[in-house]
Amino acid sequence: MNSHRLNEKGRRMGPIMGHTVQYRRMIITLQQGYSIPPLRIKIN
């Protein structure tokens, strides 16, 4: 599993220059024959 932080992007809010939230990207490498089951979302 590898991870890295993505750069913040500038965002203008009127005359003030802000930025977007910084977040982390995860890269997961699986061995041959392994898998991740899909997420099941319950819809009411």
PDBQT receptor file of N, H, CA, C and O in Angstrom, charges set to zero:
ATOM      1  N   MET A   1       0.853  -1.160   0.000  1.00  0.00    +0.000 N 
ATOM      2  CA  MET A   1       0.000   0.000   0.000  1.00  0.00    +0.000 C 
ATOM      3  C   MET A   1       0.901   1.226   0.000  1.00  0.00    +0.000 C 
ATOM      4  O   MET A   1       1.787   1.356   0.845  1.00  0.00    +0.000 OA
ATOM      5  N   ASN A   2       0.674   2.112  -0.939  1.00  0.00    +0.000 N 
ATOM      6  H   ASN A   2      -0.045   2.007  -1.625  1.00  0.00    +0.000 HD
ATOM      7  CA  ASN A   2       1.413   3.363  -1.037  1.00  0.00    +0.000 C 
ATOM      8  C   ASN A   2       0.442   4.517  -0.867  1.00  0.00    +0.000 C 
ATOM      9  O   ASN A   2      -0.738   4.396  -1.197  1.00  0.00    +0.000 OA
ATOM     10  N   SER A   3       0.929   5.620  -0.360  1.00  0.00    +0.000 N 
ATOM     11  H   SER A   3       1.888   5.719  -0.092  1.00  0.00    +0.000 HD
ATOM     12  CA  SER A   3       0.077   6.791  -0.208  1.00  0.00    +0.000 C 
ATOM     13  C   SER A   3       0.886   8.047  -0.475  1.00  0.00    +0.000 C 
ATOM     14  O   SER A   3       2.097   8.079  -0.253  1.00  0.00    +0.000 OA
ATOM     15  N   HIS A   4       0.207   9.078  -0.952  1.00  0.00    +0.000 N 
ATOM     16  H   HIS A   4      -0.776   9.051  -1.132  1.00  0.00    +0.000 HD
ATOM     17  CA  HIS A   4       0.838  10.383  -1.113  1.00  0.00    +0.000 C 
ATOM     18  C   HIS A   4      -0.220  11.471  -1.002  1.00  0.00    +0.000 C 
ATOM     19  O   HIS A   4      -1.398  11.244  -1.275  1.00  0.00    +0.000 OA
ATOM     20  N   ARG A   5       0.225  12.660  -0.595  1.00  0.00    +0.000 N 
ATOM     21  H   ARG A   5       1.182  12.844  -0.373  1.00  0.00    +0.000 HD
ATOM     22  CA  ARG A   5      -0.681  13.791  -0.440  1.00  0.00    +0.000 C 
ATOM     23  C   ARG A   5      -0.777  14.540  -1.761  1.00  0.00    +0.000 C 
ATOM     24  O   ARG A   5       0.235  14.806  -2.410  1.00  0.00    +0.000 OA
ATOM     25  N   LEU A   6      -1.988  14.875  -2.148  1.00  0.00    +0.000 N 
ATOM     26  H   LEU A   6      -2.810  14.659  -1.621  1.00  0.00    +0.000 HD
ATOM     27  CA  LEU A   6      -2.205  15.647  -3.357  1.00  0.00    +0.000 C 
ATOM     28  C   LEU A   6      -2.080  17.134  -3.025  1.00  0.00    +0.000 C 
ATOM     29  O   LEU A   6      -2.405  17.557  -1.916  1.00  0.00    +0.000 OA
ATOM     30  N   ASN A   7      -1.614  17.912  -3.979  1.00  0.00    +0.000 N 
ATOM     31  H   ASN A   7      -1.350  17.568  -4.880  1.00  0.00    +0.000 HD
ATOM     32  CA  ASN A   7      -1.425  19.334  -3.764  1.00  0.00    +0.000 C 
ATOM     33  C   ASN A   7      -2.758  20.048  -3.611  1.00  0.00    +0.000 C 
ATOM     34  O   ASN A   7      -3.764  19.652  -4.200  1.00  0.00    +0.000 OA
ATOM     35  N   GLU A   8      -2.747  21.112  -2.808  1.00  0.00    +0.000 N 
ATOM     36  H   GLU A   8      -1.930  21.434  -2.330  1.00  0.00    +0.000 HD
ATOM     37  CA  GLU A   8      -3.940  21.942  -2.669  1.00  0.00    +0.000 C 
ATOM     38  C   GLU A   8      -4.081  22.789  -3.929  1.00  0.00    +0.000 C 
ATOM     39  O   GLU A   8      -3.086  23.200  -4.526  1.00  0.00    +0.000 OA
ATOM     40  N   LYS A   9      -5.311  23.041  -4.324  1.00  0.00    +0.000 N 
ATOM     41  H   LYS A   9      -6.119  22.706  -3.839  1.00  0.00    +0.000 HD
ATOM     42  CA  LYS A   9      -5.570  23.903  -5.467  1.00  0.00    +0.000 C 
ATOM     43  C   LYS A   9      -6.107  25.229  -4.960  1.00  0.00    +0.000 C 
ATOM     44  O   LYS A   9      -6.864  25.270  -3.990  1.00  0.00    +0.000 OA
ATOM     45  N   GLY A  10      -5.713  26.315  -5.618  1.00  0.00    +0.000 N 
ATOM     46  H   GLY A  10      -5.098  26.282  -6.406  1.00  0.00    +0.000 HD
ATOM     47  CA  GLY A  10      -6.197  27.629  -5.237  1.00  0.00    +0.000 C 
ATOM     48  C   GLY A  10      -7.666  27.787  -5.591  1.00  0.00    +0.000 C 
ATOM     49  O   GLY A  10      -8.131  27.256  -6.600  1.00  0.00    +0.000 OA
ATOM     50  N   ARG A  11      -8.390  28.514  -4.764  1.00  0.00    +0.000 N 
ATOM     51  H   ARG A  11      -8.013  28.946  -3.944  1.00  0.00    +0.000 HD
ATOM     52  CA  ARG A  11      -9.814  28.740  -5.010  1.00  0.00    +0.000 C 
ATOM     53  C   ARG A  11     -10.156  30.164  -4.593  1.00  0.00    +0.000 C 
ATOM     54  O   ARG A  11      -9.916  30.560  -3.452  1.00  0.00    +0.000 OA
ATOM     55  N   ARG A  12     -10.711  30.920  -5.511  1.00  0.00    +0.000 N 
ATOM     56  H   ARG A  12     -10.906  30.598  -6.438  1.00  0.00    +0.000 HD
ATOM     57  CA  ARG A  12     -11.027  32.305  -5.223  1.00  0.00    +0.000 C 
ATOM     58  C   ARG A  12     -12.433  32.420  -4.650  1.00  0.00    +0.000 C 
ATOM     59  O   ARG A  12     -13.391  31.882  -5.204  1.00  0.00    +0.000 OA
ATOM     60  N   MET A  13     -12.541  33.138  -3.520  1.00  0.00    +0.000 N 
ATOM     61  H   MET A  13     -11.762  33.575  -3.070  1.00  0.00    +0.000 HD
ATOM     62  CA  MET A  13     -13.826  33.424  -2.892  1.00  0.00    +0.000 C 
ATOM     63  C   MET A  13     -13.947  34.935  -2.784  1.00  0.00    +0.000 C 
ATOM     64  O   MET A  13     -13.646  35.517  -1.742  1.00  0.00    +0.000 OA
ATOM     65  N   GLY A  14     -14.389  35.566  -3.863  1.00  0.00    +0.000 N 
ATOM     66  H   GLY A  14     -14.634  35.093  -4.710  1.00  0.00    +0.000 HD
ATOM     67  CA  GLY A  14     -14.428  37.029  -3.895  1.00  0.00    +0.000 C 
ATOM     68  C   GLY A  14     -13.005  37.557  -3.978  1.00  0.00    +0.000 C 
ATOM     69  O   GLY A  14     -12.208  37.036  -4.757  1.00  0.00    +0.000 OA
ATOM     70  N   PRO A  15     -12.666  38.572  -3.200  1.00  0.00    +0.000 N 
ATOM     71  CA  PRO A  15     -11.308  39.114  -3.250  1.00  0.00    +0.000 C 
ATOM     72  C   PRO A  15     -10.288  38.269  -2.488  1.00  0.00    +0.000 C 
ATOM     73  O   PRO A  15      -9.088  38.533  -2.565  1.00  0.00    +0.000 OA
ATOM     74  N   ILE A  16     -10.753  37.253  -1.752  1.00  0.00    +0.000 N 
ATOM     75  H   ILE A  16     -11.727  37.038  -1.689  1.00  0.00    +0.000 HD
ATOM     76  CA  ILE A  16      -9.867  36.432  -0.926  1.00  0.00    +0.000 C 
ATOM     77  C   ILE A  16      -9.511  35.157  -1.689  1.00  0.00    +0.000 C 
ATOM     78  O   ILE A  16     -10.372  34.502  -2.276  1.00  0.00    +0.000 OA
ATOM     79  N   MET A  17      -8.228  34.827  -1.664  1.00  0.00    +0.000 N 
ATOM     80  H   MET A  17      -7.529  35.359  -1.187  1.00  0.00    +0.000 HD
ATOM     81  CA  MET A  17      -7.764  33.596  -2.307  1.00  0.00    +0.000 C 
ATOM     82  C   MET A  17      -7.659  32.510  -1.239  1.00  0.00    +0.000 C 
ATOM     83  O   MET A  17      -6.882  32.637  -0.293  1.00  0.00    +0.000 OA
ATOM     84  N   GLY A  18      -8.438  31.447  -1.393  1.00  0.00    +0.000 N 
ATOM     85  H   GLY A  18      -9.069  31.344  -2.162  1.00  0.00    +0.000 HD
ATOM     86  CA  GLY A  18      -8.397  30.335  -0.450  1.00  0.00    +0.000 C 
ATOM     87  C   GLY A  18      -7.789  29.112  -1.119  1.00  0.00    +0.000 C 
ATOM     88  O   GLY A  18      -7.105  29.230  -2.135  1.00  0.00    +0.000 OA
ATOM     89  N   HIS A  19      -8.035  27.949  -0.554  1.00  0.00    +0.000 N 
ATOM     90  H   HIS A  19      -8.590  27.853   0.272  1.00  0.00    +0.000 HD
ATOM     91  CA  HIS A  19      -7.536  26.712  -1.156  1.00  0.00    +0.000 C 
ATOM     92  C   HIS A  19      -8.484  25.576  -0.805  1.00  0.00    +0.000 C 
ATOM     93  O   HIS A  19      -9.252  25.659   0.153  1.00  0.00    +0.000 OA
ATOM     94  N   THR A  20      -8.414  24.514  -1.599  1.00  0.00    +0.000 N 
ATOM     95  H   THR A  20      -7.789  24.447  -2.377  1.00  0.00    +0.000 HD
ATOM     96  CA  THR A  20      -9.246  23.340  -1.364  1.00  0.00    +0.000 C 
ATOM     97  C   THR A  20      -8.626  22.506  -0.246  1.00  0.00    +0.000 C 
ATOM     98  O   THR A  20      -7.479  22.733   0.140  1.00  0.00    +0.000 OA
ATOM     99  N   VAL A  21      -9.381  21.549   0.267  1.00  0.00    +0.000 N 
ATOM    100  H   VAL A  21     -10.312  21.365  -0.046  1.00  0.00    +0.000 HD
ATOM    101  CA  VAL A  21      -8.908  20.689   1.346  1.00  0.00    +0.000 C 
ATOM    102  C   VAL A  21      -7.851  19.734   0.801  1.00  0.00    +0.000 C 
ATOM    103  O   VAL A  21      -8.009  19.174  -0.283  1.00  0.00    +0.000 OA
ATOM    104  N   GLN A  22      -6.773  19.553   1.560  1.00  0.00    +0.000 N 
ATOM    105  H   GLN A  22      -6.644  20.008   2.441  1.00  0.00    +0.000 HD
ATOM    106  CA  GLN A  22      -5.731  18.626   1.155  1.00  0.00    +0.000 C 
ATOM    107  C   GLN A  22      -6.128  17.219   1.594  1.00  0.00    +0.000 C 
ATOM    108  O   GLN A  22      -6.571  17.030   2.727  1.00  0.00    +0.000 OA
ATOM    109  N   TYR A  23      -5.976  16.241   0.722  1.00  0.00    +0.000 N 
ATOM    110  H   TYR A  23      -5.616  16.394  -0.198  1.00  0.00    +0.000 HD
ATOM    111  CA  TYR A  23      -6.324  14.874   1.076  1.00  0.00    +0.000 C 
ATOM    112  C   TYR A  23      -5.257  13.916   0.582  1.00  0.00    +0.000 C 
ATOM    113  O   TYR A  23      -4.356  14.305  -0.162  1.00  0.00    +0.000 OA
ATOM    114  N   ARG A  24      -5.360  12.676   0.993  1.00  0.00    +0.000 N 
ATOM    115  H   ARG A  24      -6.092  12.360   1.597  1.00  0.00    +0.000 HD
ATOM    116  CA  ARG A  24      -4.344  11.669   0.722  1.00  0.00    +0.000 C 
ATOM    117  C   ARG A  24      -4.892  10.623  -0.245  1.00  0.00    +0.000 C 
ATOM    118  O   ARG A  24      -6.023  10.164  -0.087  1.00  0.00    +0.000 OA
ATOM    119  N   ARG A  25      -4.108  10.252  -1.230  1.00  0.00    +0.000 N 
ATOM    120  H   ARG A  25      -3.190  10.625  -1.359  1.00  0.00    +0.000 HD
ATOM    121  CA  ARG A  25      -4.492   9.203  -2.188  1.00  0.00    +0.000 C 
ATOM    122  C   ARG A  25      -3.778   7.907  -1.798  1.00  0.00    +0.000 C 
ATOM    123  O   ARG A  25      -2.566   7.893  -1.580  1.00  0.00    +0.000 OA
ATOM    124  N   MET A  26      -4.545   6.827  -1.714  1.00  0.00    +0.000 N 
ATOM    125  H   MET A  26      -5.529   6.838  -1.890  1.00  0.00    +0.000 HD
ATOM    126  CA  MET A  26      -3.996   5.524  -1.350  1.00  0.00    +0.000 C 
ATOM    127  C   MET A  26      -3.973   4.625  -2.584  1.00  0.00    +0.000 C 
ATOM    128  O   MET A  26      -4.946   4.577  -3.336  1.00  0.00    +0.000 OA
ATOM    129  N   ILE A  27      -2.881   3.924  -2.791  1.00  0.00    +0.000 N 
ATOM    130  H   ILE A  27      -2.091   3.963  -2.180  1.00  0.00    +0.000 HD
ATOM    131  CA  ILE A  27      -2.749   2.971  -3.897  1.00  0.00    +0.000 C 
ATOM    132  C   ILE A  27      -2.500   1.603  -3.281  1.00  0.00    +0.000 C 
ATOM    133  O   ILE A  27      -1.487   1.395  -2.613  1.00  0.00    +0.000 OA
ATOM    134  N   ILE A  28      -3.418   0.674  -3.502  1.00  0.00    +0.000 N 
ATOM    135  H   ILE A  28      -4.241   0.843  -4.045  1.00  0.00    +0.000 HD
ATOM    136  CA  ILE A  28      -3.341  -0.652  -2.902  1.00  0.00    +0.000 C 
ATOM    137  C   ILE A  28      -3.009  -1.667  -3.994  1.00  0.00    +0.000 C 
ATOM    138  O   ILE A  28      -3.699  -1.735  -5.011  1.00  0.00    +0.000 OA
ATOM    139  N   THR A  29      -1.963  -2.446  -3.787  1.00  0.00    +0.000 N 
ATOM    140  H   THR A  29      -1.402  -2.391  -2.961  1.00  0.00    +0.000 HD
ATOM    141  CA  THR A  29      -1.556  -3.487  -4.722  1.00  0.00    +0.000 C 
ATOM    142  C   THR A  29      -1.849  -4.840  -4.073  1.00  0.00    +0.000 C 
ATOM    143  O   THR A  29      -1.409  -5.111  -2.956  1.00  0.00    +0.000 OA
ATOM    144  N   LEU A  30      -2.590  -5.676  -4.783  1.00  0.00    +0.000 N 
ATOM    145  H   LEU A  30      -2.946  -5.455  -5.690  1.00  0.00    +0.000 HD
ATOM    146  CA  LEU A  30      -2.965  -6.992  -4.258  1.00  0.00    +0.000 C 
ATOM    147  C   LEU A  30      -2.133  -8.081  -4.918  1.00  0.00    +0.000 C 
ATOM    148  O   LEU A  30      -1.683  -7.937  -6.054  1.00  0.00    +0.000 OA
ATOM    149  N   GLN A  31      -1.934  -9.186  -4.177  1.00  0.00    +0.000 N 
ATOM    150  H   GLN A  31      -2.299  -9.303  -3.254  1.00  0.00    +0.000 HD
ATOM    151  CA  GLN A  31      -1.239 -10.333  -4.729  1.00  0.00    +0.000 C 
ATOM    152  C   GLN A  31      -2.155 -11.037  -5.732  1.00  0.00    +0.000 C 
ATOM    153  O   GLN A  31      -3.369 -10.833  -5.744  1.00  0.00    +0.000 OA
ATOM    154  N   GLN A  32      -1.547 -11.860  -6.560  1.00  0.00    +0.000 N 
ATOM    155  H   GLN A  32      -0.561 -12.027  -6.550  1.00  0.00    +0.000 HD
ATOM    156  CA  GLN A  32      -2.293 -12.611  -7.563  1.00  0.00    +0.000 C 
ATOM    157  C   GLN A  32      -3.356 -13.469  -6.879  1.00  0.00    +0.000 C 
ATOM    158  O   GLN A  32      -3.043 -14.194  -5.935  1.00  0.00    +0.000 OA
ATOM    159  N   GLY A  33      -4.609 -13.400  -7.338  1.00  0.00    +0.000 N 
ATOM    160  H   GLY A  33      -4.864 -12.811  -8.105  1.00  0.00    +0.000 HD
ATOM    161  CA  GLY A  33      -5.682 -14.213  -6.788  1.00  0.00    +0.000 C 
ATOM    162  C   GLY A  33      -6.472 -13.541  -5.680  1.00  0.00    +0.000 C 
ATOM    163  O   GLY A  33      -7.530 -14.046  -5.304  1.00  0.00    +0.000 OA
ATOM    164  N   TYR A  34      -6.003 -12.425  -5.144  1.00  0.00    +0.000 N 
ATOM    165  H   TYR A  34      -5.143 -12.015  -5.449  1.00  0.00    +0.000 HD
ATOM    166  CA  TYR A  34      -6.725 -11.709  -4.098  1.00  0.00    +0.000 C 
ATOM    167  C   TYR A  34      -7.595 -10.628  -4.727  1.00  0.00    +0.000 C 
ATOM    168  O   TYR A  34      -7.267 -10.100  -5.790  1.00  0.00    +0.000 OA
ATOM    169  N   SER A  35      -8.712 -10.296  -4.067  1.00  0.00    +0.000 N 
ATOM    170  H   SER A  35      -8.980 -10.725  -3.203  1.00  0.00    +0.000 HD
ATOM    171  CA  SER A  35      -9.591  -9.244  -4.569  1.00  0.00    +0.000 C 
ATOM    172  C   SER A  35     -10.261  -8.546  -3.400  1.00  0.00    +0.000 C 
ATOM    173  O   SER A  35     -10.295  -9.072  -2.288  1.00  0.00    +0.000 OA
ATOM    174  N   ILE A  36     -10.787  -7.377  -3.654  1.00  0.00    +0.000 N 
ATOM    175  H   ILE A  36     -10.760  -6.951  -4.558  1.00  0.00    +0.000 HD
ATOM    176  CA  ILE A  36     -11.529  -6.606  -2.651  1.00  0.00    +0.000 C 
ATOM    177  C   ILE A  36     -12.998  -6.690  -3.049  1.00  0.00    +0.000 C 
ATOM    178  O   ILE A  36     -13.344  -6.353  -4.182  1.00  0.00    +0.000 OA
ATOM    179  N   PRO A  37     -13.880  -7.136  -2.134  1.00  0.00    +0.000 N 
ATOM    180  CA  PRO A  37     -15.291  -7.223  -2.494  1.00  0.00    +0.000 C 
ATOM    181  C   PRO A  37     -15.891  -5.834  -2.682  1.00  0.00    +0.000 C 
ATOM    182  O   PRO A  37     -15.485  -4.897  -1.994  1.00  0.00    +0.000 OA
ATOM    183  N   PRO A  38     -16.846  -5.677  -3.595  1.00  0.00    +0.000 N 
ATOM    184  CA  PRO A  38     -17.476  -4.363  -3.818  1.00  0.00    +0.000 C 
ATOM    185  C   PRO A  38     -18.303  -3.946  -2.606  1.00  0.00    +0.000 C 
ATOM    186  O   PRO A  38     -18.836  -4.783  -1.878  1.00  0.00    +0.000 OA
ATOM    187  N   LEU A  39     -18.398  -2.626  -2.405  1.00  0.00    +0.000 N 
ATOM    188  H   LEU A  39     -17.965  -1.945  -2.996  1.00  0.00    +0.000 HD
ATOM    189  CA  LEU A  39     -19.208  -2.098  -1.301  1.00  0.00    +0.000 C 
ATOM    190  C   LEU A  39     -20.687  -2.222  -1.638  1.00  0.00    +0.000 C 
ATOM    191  O   LEU A  39     -21.090  -1.991  -2.778  1.00  0.00    +0.000 OA
ATOM    192  N   ARG A  40     -21.481  -2.581  -0.664  1.00  0.00    +0.000 N 
ATOM    193  H   ARG A  40     -21.153  -2.769   0.262  1.00  0.00    +0.000 HD
ATOM    194  CA  ARG A  40     -22.933  -2.658  -0.863  1.00  0.00    +0.000 C 
ATOM    195  C   ARG A  40     -23.563  -1.495  -0.123  1.00  0.00    +0.000 C 
ATOM    196  O   ARG A  40     -23.359  -1.326   1.079  1.00  0.00    +0.000 OA
ATOM    197  N   ILE A  41     -24.321  -0.704  -0.839  1.00  0.00    +0.000 N 
ATOM    198  H   ILE A  41     -24.486  -0.841  -1.816  1.00  0.00    +0.000 HD
ATOM    199  CA  ILE A  41     -24.992   0.451  -0.271  1.00  0.00    +0.000 C 
ATOM    200  C   ILE A  41     -26.465   0.155  -0.152  1.00  0.00    +0.000 C 
ATOM    201  O   ILE A  41     -27.114  -0.208  -1.134  1.00  0.00    +0.000 OA
ATOM    202  N   LYS A  42     -27.016   0.311   1.084  1.00  0.00    +0.000 N 
ATOM    203  H   LYS A  42     -26.489   0.605   1.882  1.00  0.00    +0.000 HD
ATOM    204  CA  LYS A  42     -28.438   0.066   1.302  1.00  0.00    +0.000 C 
ATOM    205  C   LYS A  42     -29.226   1.315   0.896  1.00  0.00    +0.000 C 
ATOM    206  O   LYS A  42     -28.932   2.420   1.351  1.00  0.00    +0.000 OA
ATOM    207  N   ILE A  43     -30.208   1.129   0.055  1.00  0.00    +0.000 N 
ATOM    208  H   ILE A  43     -30.447   0.231  -0.314  1.00  0.00    +0.000 HD
ATOM    209  CA  ILE A  43     -31.087   2.217  -0.368  1.00  0.00    +0.000 C 
ATOM    210  C   ILE A  43     -32.444   1.973   0.240  1.00  0.00    +0.000 C 
ATOM    211  O   ILE A  43     -33.073   0.949  -0.027  1.00  0.00    +0.000 OA
ATOM    212  N   ASN A  44     -32.912   2.919   1.070  1.00  0.00    +0.000 N 
ATOM    213  H   ASN A  44     -32.402   3.750   1.288  1.00  0.00    +0.000 HD
ATOM    214  CA  ASN A  44     -34.223   2.772   1.718  1.00  0.00    +0.000 C 
ATOM    215  C   ASN A  44     -35.330   3.318   0.860  1.00  0.00    +0.000 C 
ATOM    216  O   ASN A  44     -36.496   3.274   1.253  1.00  0.00    +0.000 OA
TER     217      ASN A  44
